[in-house]
């Protein structure tokens, strides 16, 4: 059996940092309240001339360097993003041009915060079926561009960034399984009401910002992530004790704690970056994975569970041997 194995990770965060103290100068909140409710202390915000493709390129090059390969050896590029540079072309084709990976398939995936997990699951299928030997999977977001910075319920939660992995076909175990789900009935709990063909009006730009019913999203996320963990473990005939590291979507510290509790995992075995990254949507899982790899916590041969929940609603998991 051929597996898709991660051979390199990379991450990138914009230089500009916005702290909770900065936000409390703009909206009716306090730095202490933000941290107590979310576990977030700061977030990185893209510069006005930085795009999702720019962030993705930085993360991709770092992943390629870690893998020790050149971009022109890639057979597939999949980018997860909710905030692309353009309606079209895709961010993936822009990255393809910058990396010199001409000719291979390149496309974007939109599943909001679950986007990277979706993209990784798709790339895994390409590699397992022999359609690609090497694949680049990126999550990149300039989420700050769709935030209403006068809305204290949403602007405190999100940040910008990009994370990437390089996959390669291997006889050694890599990605063991992926589990992807969606349920569009709950779209209005977390969404951007306006779009290209639905209600977009230049005179009403507030309609193109994130809107969220936070308490309902929190309850749904905790329940759903518990189910996806159970599904993943059952599919692999594995118990929670076999998980060395949980790398969850970095939405909120309370959700991370609740998910770890359901797995009976101590927080010392959870890669948490939400304090310094905030919620970077599709970039949060690969950014956290890269942090865990680069600081030496995640070691070769260990079992890692990635999981995420996002607008749509979408949710999913990937279980892998690093």
C-alpha positions as CSV (number, residue, x, y, z in Angstrom):
1,X,0.0,0.0,0.0
2,X,1.2,3.5,-0.8
3,X,0.7,6.2,1.8
4,X,0.9,10.0,1.6
5,X,3.5,11.0,4.1
6,X,4.3,14.5,5.3
7,X,8.0,15.2,4.5
8,X,8.0,19.0,5.3
9,X,6.0,21.6,7.1
10,X,6.1,25.4,6.9
11,X,4.4,28.4,8.4
12,X,4.2,32.1,8.0
13,X,2.7,34.9,10.1
14,X,2.6,38.6,9.0
15,X,4.8,41.0,10.9
16,X,2.1,43.3,12.2
17,X,0.7,42.2,15.6
18,X,-2.5,43.5,17.1
19,X,-2.9,42.8,20.8
20,X,-5.9,42.7,23.0
21,X,-4.9,46.1,24.4
22,X,-4.9,47.5,20.9
23,X,-8.5,46.2,20.3
24,X,-9.8,47.6,23.6
25,X,-8.9,51.1,22.2
26,X,-11.3,50.5,19.3
27,X,-14.3,48.6,20.7
28,X,-16.2,48.3,24.0
29,X,-14.2,45.5,25.6
30,X,-11.1,44.8,27.6
31,X,-7.9,42.9,27.1
32,X,-8.6,40.8,30.2
33,X,-12.2,39.9,29.0
34,X,-10.9,38.8,25.6
35,X,-8.2,36.6,27.1
36,X,-10.5,35.1,29.7
37,X,-13.2,34.2,27.2
38,X,-11.1,33.1,24.3
39,X,-7.5,32.4,25.4
40,X,-6.3,34.8,22.8
41,X,-3.7,37.4,23.6
42,X,-2.7,38.7,20.2
43,X,-3.1,38.1,16.4
44,X,-1.1,38.8,13.3
45,X,-2.6,41.0,10.6
46,X,-1.5,41.1,7.0
47,X,-0.1,44.4,5.7
48,X,-2.3,46.3,3.2
49,X,-0.2,45.0,0.3
50,X,0.0,41.4,1.5
51,X,-2.4,38.9,0.0
52,X,-3.3,35.3,0.7
53,X,-1.0,34.2,-2.1
54,X,1.9,36.1,-0.6
55,X,1.4,34.4,2.8
56,X,0.9,31.1,1.1
57,X,4.1,31.4,-0.8
58,X,6.2,32.1,2.3
59,X,4.7,29.0,4.1
60,X,5.1,26.9,0.9
61,X,8.8,27.7,0.5
62,X,9.5,26.9,4.1
63,X,7.7,23.6,3.7
64,X,9.7,22.8,0.5
65,X,12.9,23.7,2.2
66,X,12.1,21.4,5.1
67,X,11.3,18.6,2.7
68,X,14.5,19.3,0.7
69,X,12.8,19.5,-2.6
70,X,12.2,22.1,-5.3
71,X,8.8,23.4,-6.4
72,X,9.2,22.1,-10.0
73,X,9.0,18.5,-8.6
74,X,5.4,18.9,-7.4
75,X,2.6,16.9,-9.0
76,X,-0.3,18.7,-7.2
77,X,-1.0,22.0,-5.4
78,X,-4.1,22.4,-3.2
79,X,-4.8,25.6,-1.3
80,X,-7.4,26.0,1.3
81,X,-8.6,29.6,1.7
82,X,-11.8,31.6,2.4
83,X,-10.0,34.9,1.5
84,X,-8.5,34.5,-2.0
85,X,-6.7,37.4,-3.8
86,X,-9.2,37.3,-6.6
87,X,-12.6,35.7,-7.6
88,X,-10.3,34.0,-10.1
89,X,-7.7,32.8,-10.8
90,X,-7.2,30.6,-7.7
91,X,-4.5,31.2,-5.1
92,X,-3.1,27.7,-6.0
93,X,-2.4,28.7,-9.6
94,X,-0.6,31.8,-8.4
95,X,1.5,29.7,-6.1
96,X,2.2,27.3,-8.9
97,X,3.6,30.1,-11.1
98,X,5.8,31.4,-8.3
99,X,7.2,28.0,-7.5
100,X,7.7,27.0,-11.1
101,X,5.5,23.9,-10.8
102,X,4.1,24.4,-14.3
103,X,1.5,22.0,-15.6
104,X,0.4,20.1,-12.5
105,X,-3.1,20.4,-11.3
106,X,-3.6,23.4,-8.9
107,X,-6.9,24.4,-7.3
108,X,-8.4,26.0,-4.2
109,X,-10.7,24.4,-1.6
110,X,-13.2,26.5,0.4
111,X,-14.4,24.9,3.6
112,X,-13.6,27.8,5.9
113,X,-11.8,26.7,9.1
114,X,-11.9,23.0,8.0
115,X,-10.4,23.9,4.7
116,X,-6.9,22.6,5.3
117,X,-8.3,19.2,6.6
118,X,-10.4,19.0,3.5
119,X,-7.4,19.9,1.3
120,X,-5.2,17.3,3.0
121,X,-7.8,14.6,2.6
122,X,-8.1,15.4,-1.1
123,X,-4.4,15.4,-1.7
124,X,-4.1,12.1,0.2
125,X,-6.5,10.5,-2.3
126,X,-4.4,11.8,-5.2
127,X,-1.3,10.3,-3.8
128,X,-2.9,7.0,-2.7
129,X,-4.3,6.4,-6.2
130,X,-1.0,7.2,-7.9
131,X,-2.3,10.4,-9.5
132,X,0.4,12.4,-7.8
133,X,3.7,11.5,-6.1
134,X,4.4,14.8,-4.5
135,X,1.8,17.3,-3.3
136,X,1.8,20.7,-1.7
137,X,-1.1,21.5,0.6
138,X,-1.5,25.0,2.0
139,X,-4.0,26.8,4.2
140,X,-3.7,30.6,3.8
141,X,-6.0,33.4,5.1
142,X,-6.2,37.2,5.2
143,X,-9.3,36.9,7.4
144,X,-8.9,40.4,8.7
145,X,-10.2,41.6,5.4
146,X,-13.7,40.2,6.1
147,X,-13.9,41.5,9.7
148,X,-16.0,44.4,11.0
149,X,-13.5,46.0,13.4
150,X,-16.3,47.7,15.2
151,X,-18.0,44.3,16.1
152,X,-16.5,43.1,19.3
153,X,-18.1,39.6,18.9
154,X,-16.0,38.8,15.9
155,X,-13.0,41.1,15.5
156,X,-11.3,39.7,18.7
157,X,-11.2,36.2,17.4
158,X,-9.4,36.1,14.1
159,X,-6.0,36.7,12.6
160,X,-4.0,36.1,9.4
161,X,-1.4,33.6,8.4
162,X,-0.5,30.6,6.3
163,X,0.7,27.0,6.9
164,X,1.8,24.3,4.5
165,X,2.9,20.7,4.2
166,X,4.5,18.7,1.5
167,X,3.3,15.1,0.9
168,X,5.2,12.3,-0.8
169,X,4.2,8.8,-1.7
170,X,5.7,6.3,0.7
171,X,5.5,2.6,1.7
172,X,5.8,3.8,5.3
173,X,2.6,4.7,7.1
174,X,1.7,8.4,6.7
175,X,-1.9,9.6,6.5
176,X,-4.0,6.7,7.9
177,X,-7.5,8.1,7.3
178,X,-9.4,11.3,6.6
179,X,-13.0,12.0,7.6
180,X,-14.9,15.0,6.0
181,X,-18.4,16.2,6.7
182,X,-20.7,19.2,6.1
183,X,-24.2,20.3,7.0
184,X,-25.5,23.4,5.2
185,X,-28.6,23.7,7.4
186,X,-26.6,25.8,9.9
187,X,-25.0,28.3,7.6
188,X,-26.4,31.4,9.3
189,X,-24.8,30.6,12.6
190,X,-21.4,31.5,11.1
191,X,-21.3,33.2,7.7
192,X,-20.6,36.2,5.5
193,X,-24.1,37.2,4.4
194,X,-23.1,38.8,1.1
195,X,-21.2,37.4,-1.9
196,X,-20.5,37.8,-5.6
197,X,-24.0,36.6,-6.7
198,X,-26.0,37.1,-3.5
199,X,-26.8,40.4,-1.9
200,X,-23.5,42.2,-2.5
201,X,-23.9,45.9,-2.5
202,X,-21.0,48.4,-2.5
203,X,-23.1,50.8,-0.4
204,X,-23.6,48.1,2.3
205,X,-20.1,46.7,2.8
206,X,-21.0,45.6,6.3
207,X,-22.9,42.7,4.7
208,X,-19.5,41.3,3.5
209,X,-18.2,40.8,7.0
210,X,-18.3,37.8,9.2
211,X,-21.5,37.3,11.3
212,X,-21.6,34.8,14.1
213,X,-23.9,33.6,16.8
214,X,-21.1,32.6,19.1
215,X,-22.8,30.6,21.9
216,X,-24.6,28.4,19.4
217,X,-21.4,27.9,17.3
218,X,-19.5,26.9,20.5
219,X,-22.0,24.2,21.5
220,X,-22.2,22.8,18.0
221,X,-18.4,22.7,17.6
222,X,-17.9,20.9,20.9
223,X,-20.5,18.2,20.1
224,X,-19.4,17.8,16.5
225,X,-15.7,17.5,17.3
226,X,-16.4,14.9,19.9
227,X,-18.2,12.8,17.2
228,X,-15.5,13.2,14.6
229,X,-12.9,12.0,17.1
230,X,-14.9,9.0,17.9
231,X,-15.4,8.2,14.2
232,X,-11.7,8.5,13.5
233,X,-10.7,6.3,16.3
234,X,-13.3,3.7,15.5
235,X,-12.3,3.7,11.8
236,X,-8.7,2.9,12.8
237,X,-9.6,0.5,15.6
238,X,-7.7,2.7,18.0
239,X,-8.2,4.1,21.4
240,X,-7.5,7.7,22.5
241,X,-4.4,6.5,24.4
242,X,-2.7,5.8,21.1
243,X,-2.8,9.5,20.1
244,X,0.5,11.2,20.8
245,X,-0.6,14.7,19.7
246,X,-3.9,16.4,19.1
247,X,-3.5,19.3,16.6
248,X,-6.9,21.0,16.6
249,X,-8.3,24.0,14.8
250,X,-7.3,27.0,16.9
251,X,-10.7,28.7,17.4
252,X,-11.0,29.2,21.1
253,X,-9.1,27.9,24.1
254,X,-12.3,26.6,25.7
255,X,-13.1,24.5,22.6
256,X,-9.5,23.1,22.7
257,X,-9.9,22.2,26.4
258,X,-13.3,20.6,25.8
259,X,-12.0,18.5,22.9
260,X,-9.0,17.3,24.9
261,X,-11.2,16.4,27.8
262,X,-13.4,14.2,25.5
263,X,-10.2,12.4,24.5
264,X,-9.0,12.2,28.1
265,X,-5.8,13.9,26.8
266,X,-3.9,16.3,29.0
267,X,-3.4,19.7,27.5
268,X,0.3,18.9,27.5
269,X,-0.4,16.7,24.5
270,X,-2.4,19.3,22.6
271,X,-0.6,21.7,20.3
272,X,-2.1,25.1,21.1
273,X,-1.2,28.3,19.3
274,X,-4.4,30.2,19.7
275,X,-2.9,32.5,22.3
276,X,-0.5,34.1,19.9
277,X,-2.1,33.3,16.5
278,X,-5.9,33.6,17.3
279,X,-8.2,31.9,14.8
280,X,-6.5,31.9,11.3
281,X,-9.3,29.8,9.8
282,X,-7.8,27.4,7.2
283,X,-4.3,28.3,8.2
284,X,-4.7,27.4,11.9
285,X,-4.1,23.6,11.7
286,X,-1.0,23.6,9.5
287,X,0.4,26.6,11.5
288,X,0.0,24.6,14.7
289,X,1.4,21.5,13.1
290,X,4.4,23.4,11.9
291,X,5.0,24.8,15.4
292,X,4.8,21.4,17.0
293,X,7.2,19.9,14.4
294,X,9.8,22.7,14.6
295,X,9.9,23.0,18.4
296,X,10.6,19.2,18.6
297,X,7.4,18.1,20.3
298,X,6.1,16.1,17.3
299,X,8.6,13.4,16.5
300,X,8.8,10.9,13.6
301,X,6.7,7.8,14.2
302,X,4.2,9.5,16.5
303,X,0.5,9.4,15.9
304,X,-1.1,12.8,15.3
305,X,-4.8,13.7,15.1
306,X,-5.8,16.8,13.2
307,X,-9.4,18.1,13.5
308,X,-11.3,21.2,12.6
309,X,-14.8,22.7,12.6
310,X,-15.8,25.7,10.4
311,X,-18.6,27.7,8.8
312,X,-20.9,25.9,6.5
313,X,-21.0,24.0,8.8
314,X,-18.0,21.8,7.8
315,X,-15.9,19.5,10.0
316,X,-13.3,16.9,9.6
317,X,-10.2,15.0,10.8
318,X,-7.0,13.5,9.6
319,X,-5.2,10.8,11.5
320,X,-1.6,10.3,10.5
321,X,1.8,8.9,11.5
322,X,4.3,11.7,11.3
